[in-house]
Amino acid sequence: MKKFKVTKDMNMQALLMRRPELAGMLLSSGMGCMGCPMAQMETVEDGCRAHGMSEKQIDKLVEKLNQRIEGKKKK
């Protein structure tokens, strides 16, 4: 079975449908993606940029989301 990994080009709605446990992390990052109609069309990167995140912040969020999936905590 292929390991699931969050990427910047992943559709936001598909991500949340596949991994709903990530919703809290997205909310705490300033992204209210769960109720946003744009989540149906936007990628993770699109949503982050729409909320004013820099490339570095987007990369860090994607890294943290993947660590959460793997069961690891960011030090």
Contacts in CASP RR format, 6 or more apart in sequence:
PFRMAT RR
TARGET T0000
AUTHOR 0000-0000-0000
METHOD contacts of the structure
MODEL  1
MKKFKVTKDMNMQALLMRRPELAGMLLSSGMGCMGCPMAQMETVEDGCRA
HGMSEKQIDKLVEKLNQRIEGKKKK
4 18 0 8 1.000
4 19 0 8 1.000
4 69 0 8 1.000
5 66 0 8 1.000
5 69 0 8 1.000
6 15 0 8 1.000
6 19 0 8 1.000
6 22 0 8 1.000
6 44 0 8 1.000
6 62 0 8 1.000
6 65 0 8 1.000
6 66 0 8 1.000
6 69 0 8 1.000
7 44 0 8 1.000
7 62 0 8 1.000
8 43 0 8 1.000
8 44 0 8 1.000
8 45 0 8 1.000
8 48 0 8 1.000
8 58 0 8 1.000
8 59 0 8 1.000
8 62 0 8 1.000
9 43 0 8 1.000
9 44 0 8 1.000
9 45 0 8 1.000
10 43 0 8 1.000
10 44 0 8 1.000
11 40 0 8 1.000
11 41 0 8 1.000
11 42 0 8 1.000
11 43 0 8 1.000
12 33 0 8 1.000
12 38 0 8 1.000
12 39 0 8 1.000
12 40 0 8 1.000
12 42 0 8 1.000
12 43 0 8 1.000
12 44 0 8 1.000
12 46 0 8 1.000
12 47 0 8 1.000
13 33 0 8 1.000
13 39 0 8 1.000
13 40 0 8 1.000
15 22 0 8 1.000
15 44 0 8 1.000
16 22 0 8 1.000
16 23 0 8 1.000
16 26 0 8 1.000
16 33 0 8 1.000
16 34 0 8 1.000
16 39 0 8 1.000
19 65 0 8 1.000
19 69 0 8 1.000
21 68 0 8 1.000
22 65 0 8 1.000
22 68 0 8 1.000
22 69 0 8 1.000
23 33 0 8 1.000
23 34 0 8 1.000
25 61 0 8 1.000
25 64 0 8 1.000
25 65 0 8 1.000
25 68 0 8 1.000
26 32 0 8 1.000
26 33 0 8 1.000
26 34 0 8 1.000
26 65 0 8 1.000
27 33 0 8 1.000
27 34 0 8 1.000
29 51 0 8 1.000
29 53 0 8 1.000
29 61 0 8 1.000
30 51 0 8 1.000
31 47 0 8 1.000
31 48 0 8 1.000
31 51 0 8 1.000
33 39 0 8 1.000
33 47 0 8 1.000
38 46 0 8 1.000
38 47 0 8 1.000
38 50 0 8 1.000
42 50 0 8 1.000
44 58 0 8 1.000
44 61 0 8 1.000
44 62 0 8 1.000
45 58 0 8 1.000
48 57 0 8 1.000
48 58 0 8 1.000
48 61 0 8 1.000
49 58 0 8 1.000
53 61 0 8 1.000
63 74 0 8 1.000
64 74 0 8 1.000
67 73 0 8 1.000
67 74 0 8 1.000
END
